[in-house]
Structures are given as C-alpha cells and as structure tokens.
Amino acid sequence: MQANSQVNRRIARISAHLQPPSSQMEENSGLARANCRAKGGSPGFKVAILGAAGGIGQPLAMLMKMNPLVSVLHLYDVVNTPGVTADISHMDTGAVVRGFLGPQQLEAALTGMDLVIIPAGVPRKPGMTRDDLFNINAGIVKTLCEGIAKHCPQAIVNLISNPVNSTIPIAAEVFKKAGTFDPKRLLGVTMLDVVRANTFVAEVLGLDPREVDVPVVGGHAGVTILPLLSQVKPPCSFTQKEIDYLTDRIQNGGTEVVEAKAGAGSATLSMAYAAVKFADACLRGLRGDAGIVECAFVASHVTELPFFASKVRLGRSGVEEVYPLGPLNEHERVGLEKAKKELAASIEKGFSFIRK
C-alpha cells in the first residue's frame, strides 16, 4: 500500500509539470496534483509564452527551454498546448515546463511571471500586408494584455504579434486603462530586423554575421524599418548600389520569406531565433548584467512620435535608457522622414482600435 502511495505521488509530481491542475482529471485519476518544482530545476526567471503552439511559438518555446536563465516556462495557447508541452518537457534542461489551454487557464499561465513573450496571432500569407493582419491580431493582443494587467502587471512584456507598429500602442492603452502601464516594461520586438541586417551586411562585407552590428530604427514594417548603415560596426563604407540593395532587402525580408514559403507560412524560425535572442537580453538585464543594449520599439522621445524603435539599454526595470539616433547621412535622413510618416499612421491605427 505504501509503495502504491509513493508511485501515485511520483506520477502526480511528473504530471504537474506537463499541465496545470484540472479538477476533472484529478477526479478521474484519483491523483491530487502536486504544485512543485522538478528536482534539479535551476534558479532563474519565470517566463510565459502566449501563443506557444503556433508557428513562432513552438520553436520559441523549444529555444527558451534551452536558456539557462529560465527556471519555469509556461506555455499558453487556445489549441494544442498539451502536446507541445509534453514534447518540450522531455528536453533535459533545467527549466520546468507547464502547459495552459484556453482563456479559462490564462490567469494560471500568467501569475508570478517575470517575462511574458507574445507571438500569438495569425501569420501573414502571400499577398497579405501587415495591415491585413490588424483586425484579428489587434483583438488577440488586447485580450492577452488585459490578462497581463490583472495577473502579472509587473512583468516585462515582449510583444511580437504583428503589426507591432500598431499592437504596441494597443497594449499601452490597455495597460493605461488598467492603471498598470509602465513604459519601461513594454517592448516591441524588432530584433528580426537587426538579425536580418547583420546577416545581409555580413554577406556583402564577407564577414561572420556574429561580428556585425547594424542599428535598425523606426518601426517593424516596410519603409518604417530603417537600417543605419552609416553606423555599422565594424566601421565600413558601402556604394550607393549596395546601400539601396541592403535597405530594400532588410525592409522586405519578411516578404522574401512569405513568397519563398509559397503559402506555407511566414518567417517563423528566424523570428523565434530573434525573439529568443531579445528575451535573453531582457533576462540578462533583469539579472543585473551591465551594458545590455539592443534595438526595440518602445515609448520614446527620440522623435515626435510616442513610440519608436532605437537602441535601448536593458536592466532590472526593463528599458533603463533610450538612446538617440546619432549622426545620420542624407540617405538616412530622407528614410527617417518616410518612416515617421508611415509609422504615425500605424500608431494612430492602434489608438483608434482602442477608442472605437
């Protein structure tokens, strides 16, 4: 009898990591779930991924499970989370993984989180602009941010759901309405633009992309994506033909992937990689590491616009400093004016969605 009791307790401990408590399952199995940590679970931060069963969410979840700074990883979605959670939970890394399915489990998914990453939403398909995504994804972001405001208002939020130029203003307004808005803790993830810029510039220069740093400012769609090629590190120079080629390819990198996948999806894998790279920077900032600087779309006074992507310094409170753009050449000054015009309309679109 004692042996059976020990077996039941072990089963309960294991199952507690795979999914949150379910009274129906407990009744059927006769096992009371244990709210516990796995033995050997590493100290670190609690991270939630909202939209974890999607095209970005699954590789993002896998890569976050590999991050040694993550101690608890919550995976939330409206479909398929149990399978994704079971799969990823078998990886022999320190983070404990728990899955949450549907709106009724959003509170449990969010409570106590240090960092919330939101890739939730529908992907872009061939012929679809980022604006076409707006009505669907705007509603999803609004609902999830209302949950964050209630259940983990102090968490840092990394928003991936497109169009970021409009969803960040939506998130900000939701948080303001709830009285929880902290501009330091809301960050639009534009890291994929930087990752692409580093890769494409490295190809032109014949360098390792890991040795290249290209600031990308503005926003996260089309002409609002402004690579500052005059500020590339290591210092270098480009011909006008190279500048035009690189600027166009960086601005349209997402379309390049959508067309190459021919209806089978958008940039999910590279986006997951970029999101994890940015999340890792946020976690290192939370840990207190010095000199963590990345580009992100945040509340800003760099221009007259309320939100703008530029280099920011990350720390224990999120965004601790927003850096100015620095010296721009004529090509970049012209690009900046184009970016601001388009960006202003996208930001207003987000505000209008909340007002209606």
Buried (B, 14 or more C-beta within 10 A) or exposed (E): EEEEEEEBBEBBBEBBBBBBBBEEEBEEBEBEBBEBBBEEBBEBBBBBBBBBBBBBBBBBBBBBBEBEBBBBBBBBBBEBBBEBBBEBBEEEBBBBBBBBBEEEBBBBBBEEBBBBBBBBBBBBBEEEEBBBBBEEBBEBBBBBBBBBBBBBBEBBBBBBBBBBBBBBBBBBBBBEEBEBBBBBBBBBBBBBBBBBBBBBBBEBBEBEBEEBBBBBBBBBBBBBBBBBBBBBEEEBEBEEEBBEBBBEBBBBBBBEBBEEBEEEBBBBBBBBBBBBBBBBBBBBBBEEEEEBBBBBBBBBEBBEBBBBBBBBBBBEEBBEEBBEBEEBEEBBEEBBEBBBEBBBEBBEBBBEBBEE
